Amino acid sequence: MLQAVLFWLFLLRVQSSVPPVFVQKGKDVLLDVNNVPEDFTIFVWKLEKENSILVTFYPGGNSKISKAYTGRIDHPDNKKYSVILKNLQETDSRVYTGRLTTDDGDSTLVQHNIIVQDVVSPVQLEVNSVSNSSHSCNVTLTCSTADSHISSTFRCIDQKCDQDGGNQSEITNSSSTLQVYLLDVTVICKHRNQVSSTEDRTDIQHACSQPFDADHGVIQDNTVYAVPVVETPESQAASPDTDETSGLSPVCTYSEVGPHSGPSAAAETKDKPVIESVYAQVQKHPGP
């Protein structure tokens, strides 16, 4: 039991003292060594954690690859005792040690702390809400990936934009970094680790100038209609506020959001008035 505890303490010390080398999943890595003397008994590449051997070198240049690594070890040109470990997977994240045995005993010549990472998943930057006034705009966006997300609010006043709380980032479940930040007037959502990076971005002023619907986000056309409500004689009778003397025929009333073009003229028909369209004015933030 004590030996096991001491072994793990030693392993943690080794891992923390050896600088990591990050390698993308599926790629190869060179386990390099340069100072192997000629008068040795054996030289091995081994895993410290399992104390298992990848390949053994003998004097004269002969070598033997262990069964578990058959087909995964190559010998590079002009690197006599270095090896290439191929097609790395996450389970290959280990400390690899070049160990020398001579007549004087054993010694460690080199260690490589290999950490294997997969490429990060794509990100999406989505507008959640837009609030406009005559001279300012508030936009809340969510930067999300497969297993994490960050929501952040941005404010633009007189063409100058800032981010509430400044740049925001967090570590995802896959040990990558998700970050959302503002660069001039561009919001950038970035997902990265040490071997890959992906991002999505949007112009904050463009988001401010677009009509917004809570159910569908930023609307690309110029008009958003609410669901029409049709009044019937039955609904009029059921409503205490119905003016039965008005003489209005059942009509559909729409709430229209679009560019305001001034007061709408009251439309009239030959027999009865038609309810006037009601517009909600959307202020467009001045461009740069």
Contacts in CASP RR format, 6 or more apart in sequence:
PFRMAT RR
TARGET T0000
AUTHOR 0000-0000-0000
METHOD contacts of the structure
MODEL  1
MLQAVLFWLFLLRVQSSVPPVFVQKGKDVLLDVNNVPEDFTIFVWKLEKE
NSILVTFYPGGNSKISKAYTGRIDHPDNKKYSVILKNLQETDSRVYTGRL
TTDDGDSTLVQHNIIVQDVVSPVQLEVNSVSNSSHSCNVTLTCSTADSHI
SSTFRCIDQKCDQDGGNQSEITNSSSTLQVYLLDVTVICKHRNQVSSTED
RTDIQHACSQPFDADHGVIQDNTVYAVPVVETPESQAASPDTDETSGLSP
VCTYSEVGPHSGPSAAAETKDKPVIESVYAQVQKHPGP
11 48 0 8 1.000
11 49 0 8 1.000
11 95 0 8 1.000
14 48 0 8 1.000
14 95 0 8 1.000
14 111 0 8 1.000
15 95 0 8 1.000
15 113 0 8 1.000
18 95 0 8 1.000
18 111 0 8 1.000
18 112 0 8 1.000
18 113 0 8 1.000
19 113 0 8 1.000
20 113 0 8 1.000
20 114 0 8 1.000
20 115 0 8 1.000
21 29 0 8 1.000
21 112 0 8 1.000
21 113 0 8 1.000
21 114 0 8 1.000
21 115 0 8 1.000
22 115 0 8 1.000
22 116 0 8 1.000
22 117 0 8 1.000
22 193 0 8 1.000
22 194 0 8 1.000
22 195 0 8 1.000
23 29 0 8 1.000
23 88 0 8 1.000
23 114 0 8 1.000
23 115 0 8 1.000
23 116 0 8 1.000
23 117 0 8 1.000
23 195 0 8 1.000
24 88 0 8 1.000
24 116 0 8 1.000
24 117 0 8 1.000
24 118 0 8 1.000
24 119 0 8 1.000
24 195 0 8 1.000
24 196 0 8 1.000
25 88 0 8 1.000
25 89 0 8 1.000
25 90 0 8 1.000
25 116 0 8 1.000
25 117 0 8 1.000
25 118 0 8 1.000
25 119 0 8 1.000
26 87 0 8 1.000
26 88 0 8 1.000
26 89 0 8 1.000
26 116 0 8 1.000
27 87 0 8 1.000
27 88 0 8 1.000
28 74 0 8 1.000
28 84 0 8 1.000
28 85 0 8 1.000
28 86 0 8 1.000
28 87 0 8 1.000
28 88 0 8 1.000
29 84 0 8 1.000
29 85 0 8 1.000
29 88 0 8 1.000
29 112 0 8 1.000
29 114 0 8 1.000
30 76 0 8 1.000
30 79 0 8 1.000
30 82 0 8 1.000
30 83 0 8 1.000
30 84 0 8 1.000
31 45 0 8 1.000
31 82 0 8 1.000
31 83 0 8 1.000
31 84 0 8 1.000
31 85 0 8 1.000
31 96 0 8 1.000
31 98 0 8 1.000
31 112 0 8 1.000
32 79 0 8 1.000
32 82 0 8 1.000
32 110 0 8 1.000
32 112 0 8 1.000
33 43 0 8 1.000
33 81 0 8 1.000
33 82 0 8 1.000
33 98 0 8 1.000
33 109 0 8 1.000
33 110 0 8 1.000
35 109 0 8 1.000
35 110 0 8 1.000
36 43 0 8 1.000
36 57 0 8 1.000
36 80 0 8 1.000
36 81 0 8 1.000
36 100 0 8 1.000
36 109 0 8 1.000
37 100 0 8 1.000
37 102 0 8 1.000
38 59 0 8 1.000
39 59 0 8 1.000
39 102 0 8 1.000
39 103 0 8 1.000
40 59 0 8 1.000
40 100 0 8 1.000
40 101 0 8 1.000
40 102 0 8 1.000
41 59 0 8 1.000
41 101 0 8 1.000
41 102 0 8 1.000
41 103 0 8 1.000
42 56 0 8 1.000
42 57 0 8 1.000
42 58 0 8 1.000
42 100 0 8 1.000
42 101 0 8 1.000
43 56 0 8 1.000
43 57 0 8 1.000
43 81 0 8 1.000
43 98 0 8 1.000
43 99 0 8 1.000
43 100 0 8 1.000
43 101 0 8 1.000
43 109 0 8 1.000
44 53 0 8 1.000
44 54 0 8 1.000
44 55 0 8 1.000
44 56 0 8 1.000
44 57 0 8 1.000
44 98 0 8 1.000
44 99 0 8 1.000
44 101 0 8 1.000
45 53 0 8 1.000
45 54 0 8 1.000
45 55 0 8 1.000
45 83 0 8 1.000
45 96 0 8 1.000
45 97 0 8 1.000
45 98 0 8 1.000
45 99 0 8 1.000
46 52 0 8 1.000
46 53 0 8 1.000
46 54 0 8 1.000
46 96 0 8 1.000
46 97 0 8 1.000
46 98 0 8 1.000
46 99 0 8 1.000
47 54 0 8 1.000
47 94 0 8 1.000
47 95 0 8 1.000
47 96 0 8 1.000
47 97 0 8 1.000
48 94 0 8 1.000
48 95 0 8 1.000
48 96 0 8 1.000
48 97 0 8 1.000
48 111 0 8 1.000
49 94 0 8 1.000
49 95 0 8 1.000
52 66 0 8 1.000
52 68 0 8 1.000
53 66 0 8 1.000
54 65 0 8 1.000
54 66 0 8 1.000
54 68 0 8 1.000
54 69 0 8 1.000
54 73 0 8 1.000
54 83 0 8 1.000
54 85 0 8 1.000
54 96 0 8 1.000
55 63 0 8 1.000
55 64 0 8 1.000
55 65 0 8 1.000
55 66 0 8 1.000
55 69 0 8 1.000
55 73 0 8 1.000
55 83 0 8 1.000
56 63 0 8 1.000
56 64 0 8 1.000
56 66 0 8 1.000
57 63 0 8 1.000
57 81 0 8 1.000
58 64 0 8 1.000
61 80 0 8 1.000
63 75 0 8 1.000
65 71 0 8 1.000
65 73 0 8 1.000
69 85 0 8 1.000
71 86 0 8 1.000
72 85 0 8 1.000
72 86 0 8 1.000
72 87 0 8 1.000
73 83 0 8 1.000
73 84 0 8 1.000
73 85 0 8 1.000
73 86 0 8 1.000
74 83 0 8 1.000
74 84 0 8 1.000
74 86 0 8 1.000
75 82 0 8 1.000
75 83 0 8 1.000
75 84 0 8 1.000
76 82 0 8 1.000
76 83 0 8 1.000
76 84 0 8 1.000
85 92 0 8 1.000
85 96 0 8 1.000
85 114 0 8 1.000
88 114 0 8 1.000
88 116 0 8 1.000
89 116 0 8 1.000
90 116 0 8 1.000
90 117 0 8 1.000
90 118 0 8 1.000
91 116 0 8 1.000
92 114 0 8 1.000
92 116 0 8 1.000
93 114 0 8 1.000
93 115 0 8 1.000
93 116 0 8 1.000
94 114 0 8 1.000
95 111 0 8 1.000
95 112 0 8 1.000
95 113 0 8 1.000
95 114 0 8 1.000
96 111 0 8 1.000
96 112 0 8 1.000
96 114 0 8 1.000
97 108 0 8 1.000
97 110 0 8 1.000
97 111 0 8 1.000
98 108 0 8 1.000
98 109 0 8 1.000
98 110 0 8 1.000
98 111 0 8 1.000
99 106 0 8 1.000
99 107 0 8 1.000
99 108 0 8 1.000
99 109 0 8 1.000
100 106 0 8 1.000
100 107 0 8 1.000
100 108 0 8 1.000
100 109 0 8 1.000
115 194 0 8 1.000
117 175 0 8 1.000
117 176 0 8 1.000
117 193 0 8 1.000
117 194 0 8 1.000
117 195 0 8 1.000
117 196 0 8 1.000
118 174 0 8 1.000
119 195 0 8 1.000
119 196 0 8 1.000
120 145 0 8 1.000
120 174 0 8 1.000
120 176 0 8 1.000
120 191 0 8 1.000
120 192 0 8 1.000
120 193 0 8 1.000
120 196 0 8 1.000
120 197 0 8 1.000
120 198 0 8 1.000
121 145 0 8 1.000
121 146 0 8 1.000
121 147 0 8 1.000
121 174 0 8 1.000
121 191 0 8 1.000
121 198 0 8 1.000
122 145 0 8 1.000
122 191 0 8 1.000
122 198 0 8 1.000
122 200 0 8 1.000
123 143 0 8 1.000
123 144 0 8 1.000
123 145 0 8 1.000
123 178 0 8 1.000
123 189 0 8 1.000
123 190 0 8 1.000
123 191 0 8 1.000
123 198 0 8 1.000
123 199 0 8 1.000
123 200 0 8 1.000
124 143 0 8 1.000
124 144 0 8 1.000
124 145 0 8 1.000
124 189 0 8 1.000
124 200 0 8 1.000
125 141 0 8 1.000
125 142 0 8 1.000
125 143 0 8 1.000
125 180 0 8 1.000
125 187 0 8 1.000
125 189 0 8 1.000
125 200 0 8 1.000
125 201 0 8 1.000
125 202 0 8 1.000
126 141 0 8 1.000
126 142 0 8 1.000
126 144 0 8 1.000
126 217 0 8 1.000
127 139 0 8 1.000
127 140 0 8 1.000
127 141 0 8 1.000
127 202 0 8 1.000
127 207 0 8 1.000
127 212 0 8 1.000
127 217 0 8 1.000
127 218 0 8 1.000
128 140 0 8 1.000
128 141 0 8 1.000
128 142 0 8 1.000
128 151 0 8 1.000
128 217 0 8 1.000
129 138 0 8 1.000
129 139 0 8 1.000
129 140 0 8 1.000
129 212 0 8 1.000
129 214 0 8 1.000
130 137 0 8 1.000
130 138 0 8 1.000
130 139 0 8 1.000
130 207 0 8 1.000
130 208 0 8 1.000
130 210 0 8 1.000
130 212 0 8 1.000
130 218 0 8 1.000
131 137 0 8 1.000
131 138 0 8 1.000
131 139 0 8 1.000
132 208 0 8 1.000
132 282 0 8 1.000
132 283 0 8 1.000
132 285 0 8 1.000
133 283 0 8 1.000
134 283 0 8 1.000
135 157 0 8 1.000
135 158 0 8 1.000
136 155 0 8 1.000
136 156 0 8 1.000
136 157 0 8 1.000
136 158 0 8 1.000
137 155 0 8 1.000
137 156 0 8 1.000
137 204 0 8 1.000
137 205 0 8 1.000
137 208 0 8 1.000
137 285 0 8 1.000
138 153 0 8 1.000
138 154 0 8 1.000
138 155 0 8 1.000
139 153 0 8 1.000
139 154 0 8 1.000
139 155 0 8 1.000
139 156 0 8 1.000
139 204 0 8 1.000
139 207 0 8 1.000
139 208 0 8 1.000
140 151 0 8 1.000
140 152 0 8 1.000
140 153 0 8 1.000
140 154 0 8 1.000
141 151 0 8 1.000
141 152 0 8 1.000
141 153 0 8 1.000
141 154 0 8 1.000
141 180 0 8 1.000
141 187 0 8 1.000
141 189 0 8 1.000
141 202 0 8 1.000
141 207 0 8 1.000
142 149 0 8 1.000
142 150 0 8 1.000
142 151 0 8 1.000
143 149 0 8 1.000
143 150 0 8 1.000
143 151 0 8 1.000
143 152 0 8 1.000
143 178 0 8 1.000
143 179 0 8 1.000
143 180 0 8 1.000
143 189 0 8 1.000
143 200 0 8 1.000
144 150 0 8 1.000
144 189 0 8 1.000
145 172 0 8 1.000
145 176 0 8 1.000
145 178 0 8 1.000
145 191 0 8 1.000
146 174 0 8 1.000
147 172 0 8 1.000
147 173 0 8 1.000
147 174 0 8 1.000
148 170 0 8 1.000
148 172 0 8 1.000
148 173 0 8 1.000
148 178 0 8 1.000
149 178 0 8 1.000
150 168 0 8 1.000
150 169 0 8 1.000
150 170 0 8 1.000
150 178 0 8 1.000
150 179 0 8 1.000
150 180 0 8 1.000
150 189 0 8 1.000
152 163 0 8 1.000
152 164 0 8 1.000
152 165 0 8 1.000
152 168 0 8 1.000
152 180 0 8 1.000
152 187 0 8 1.000
153 163 0 8 1.000
153 164 0 8 1.000
154 161 0 8 1.000
154 162 0 8 1.000
154 163 0 8 1.000
154 164 0 8 1.000
154 182 0 8 1.000
154 187 0 8 1.000
154 204 0 8 1.000
155 161 0 8 1.000
155 162 0 8 1.000
155 164 0 8 1.000
156 185 0 8 1.000
156 204 0 8 1.000
156 205 0 8 1.000
156 208 0 8 1.000
156 285 0 8 1.000
159 185 0 8 1.000
159 205 0 8 1.000
159 285 0 8 1.000
159 286 0 8 1.000
159 287 0 8 1.000
159 288 0 8 1.000
161 182 0 8 1.000
161 184 0 8 1.000
161 185 0 8 1.000
161 204 0 8 1.000
161 205 0 8 1.000
162 182 0 8 1.000
163 181 0 8 1.000
163 182 0 8 1.000
163 187 0 8 1.000
166 181 0 8 1.000
166 182 0 8 1.000
167 179 0 8 1.000
167 180 0 8 1.000
167 181 0 8 1.000
167 182 0 8 1.000
168 179 0 8 1.000
168 180 0 8 1.000
168 181 0 8 1.000
169 177 0 8 1.000
169 178 0 8 1.000
169 179 0 8 1.000
169 180 0 8 1.000
170 177 0 8 1.000
170 178 0 8 1.000
171 177 0 8 1.000
171 178 0 8 1.000
172 178 0 8 1.000
172 191 0 8 1.000
174 193 0 8 1.000
175 193 0 8 1.000
176 191 0 8 1.000
176 192 0 8 1.000
176 193 0 8 1.000
177 190 0 8 1.000
177 191 0 8 1.000
177 192 0 8 1.000
177 193 0 8 1.000
178 189 0 8 1.000
178 190 0 8 1.000
178 191 0 8 1.000
179 188 0 8 1.000
179 189 0 8 1.000
179 190 0 8 1.000
179 191 0 8 1.000
179 192 0 8 1.000
180 187 0 8 1.000
180 188 0 8 1.000
180 189 0 8 1.000
180 190 0 8 1.000
181 187 0 8 1.000
181 188 0 8 1.000
181 190 0 8 1.000
182 188 0 8 1.000
182 204 0 8 1.000
185 203 0 8 1.000
185 204 0 8 1.000
185 205 0 8 1.000
185 288 0 8 1.000
186 201 0 8 1.000
186 202 0 8 1.000
186 203 0 8 1.000
186 204 0 8 1.000
187 201 0 8 1.000
187 202 0 8 1.000
187 203 0 8 1.000
187 204 0 8 1.000
188 199 0 8 1.000
188 200 0 8 1.000
188 201 0 8 1.000
189 199 0 8 1.000
189 200 0 8 1.000
189 201 0 8 1.000
190 197 0 8 1.000
190 198 0 8 1.000
190 199 0 8 1.000
191 197 0 8 1.000
191 198 0 8 1.000
191 199 0 8 1.000
192 198 0 8 1.000
205 285 0 8 1.000
205 287 0 8 1.000
205 288 0 8 1.000
207 218 0 8 1.000
208 285 0 8 1.000
209 284 0 8 1.000
209 285 0 8 1.000
209 287 0 8 1.000
210 218 0 8 1.000
210 219 0 8 1.000
210 220 0 8 1.000
211 218 0 8 1.000
211 219 0 8 1.000
211 221 0 8 1.000
211 222 0 8 1.000
211 223 0 8 1.000
211 224 0 8 1.000
211 257 0 8 1.000
211 258 0 8 1.000
211 282 0 8 1.000
212 218 0 8 1.000
212 219 0 8 1.000
213 219 0 8 1.000
213 224 0 8 1.000
222 258 0 8 1.000
222 259 0 8 1.000
223 256 0 8 1.000
223 257 0 8 1.000
223 258 0 8 1.000
224 256 0 8 1.000
224 257 0 8 1.000
224 258 0 8 1.000
225 254 0 8 1.000
225 255 0 8 1.000
225 256 0 8 1.000
226 254 0 8 1.000
226 255 0 8 1.000
228 252 0 8 1.000
228 253 0 8 1.000
228 254 0 8 1.000
229 252 0 8 1.000
229 253 0 8 1.000
230 250 0 8 1.000
230 251 0 8 1.000
230 252 0 8 1.000
231 250 0 8 1.000
231 251 0 8 1.000
232 250 0 8 1.000
233 250 0 8 1.000
236 242 0 8 1.000
236 244 0 8 1.000
247 272 0 8 1.000
248 272 0 8 1.000
248 273 0 8 1.000
248 275 0 8 1.000
249 272 0 8 1.000
251 274 0 8 1.000
251 275 0 8 1.000
253 275 0 8 1.000
254 277 0 8 1.000
255 278 0 8 1.000
255 280 0 8 1.000
256 277 0 8 1.000
256 278 0 8 1.000
256 279 0 8 1.000
256 280 0 8 1.000
257 279 0 8 1.000
257 280 0 8 1.000
257 282 0 8 1.000
258 279 0 8 1.000
258 280 0 8 1.000
258 282 0 8 1.000
259 282 0 8 1.000
260 279 0 8 1.000
260 281 0 8 1.000
260 282 0 8 1.000
264 276 0 8 1.000
264 277 0 8 1.000
264 279 0 8 1.000
266 273 0 8 1.000
266 276 0 8 1.000
267 273 0 8 1.000
267 274 0 8 1.000
267 276 0 8 1.000
268 274 0 8 1.000
END
